[in-house]
Amino acid sequence: MTAPTRSPLLAAFATVTAAMSLLAGCTGGTPAPAPTATTTSQAGTTPSASATPTTAVAEAPQWTEDMDQVSLDAALAVGRYFLELYPYVIETGDTTEWDRLSHPDCIFCADTAEFARTREPTDERVTVAILTGEGEELDPAVYYALTFQTTTSSSVDGVARPGEVKMGLVRENDRWLVRAVEPIESVTK
């Protein structure tokens, strides 16, 4: 009997995650501000429509007007949008929107964009389903810490892998930027 294999795209996601974890302390730039005010909000618990793996090419999610607001709810919507953008970026290599939202110090963002631009095309499809999201406004109207519960699956094996994604969003020059992303794949036995 052979050992189960992990799809190349999920392996890349794990590799980027490991690199992100190792380099998290070496990002340079401005450190995260100390919490000055805390607000917690939780998104709905209904999985997104992309929860079922498909062999169709990923479509880019749509930016909505509520994401232009400056609030914790808007930050959660932008975080969800960014995570939903991941399969599209990986499958198409189109990093235009990903790059627009990526802070220059976001290692995960840069590594994902580089991987998407240089990977060999395959028929494999990756699906990220966002189950829940919650966050805190650490510095009012400036810095938000978000946590999403997710499942990630591949068209290769169809196995849904639960995980958690931690994300830091900042508001700079009247726009949202993803400052940090730390995906954590849950280990089930």
URJO-V510394 format. One record per helix or strand. SS is the DSSP state (alpha for helix, beta for strand). FROM is the first residue (numbers start at 1). TO is the last residue. Records with the same first field share a line. If there is no record, write none. Layout:
SS=FROM-TO, FROM-TO
//
This chain:
alpha=8-26, 49-51, 65-68, 72-92, 96-101, 107-118
beta=40-42, 102-102, 126-139, 143-154, 161-172, 175-185
//
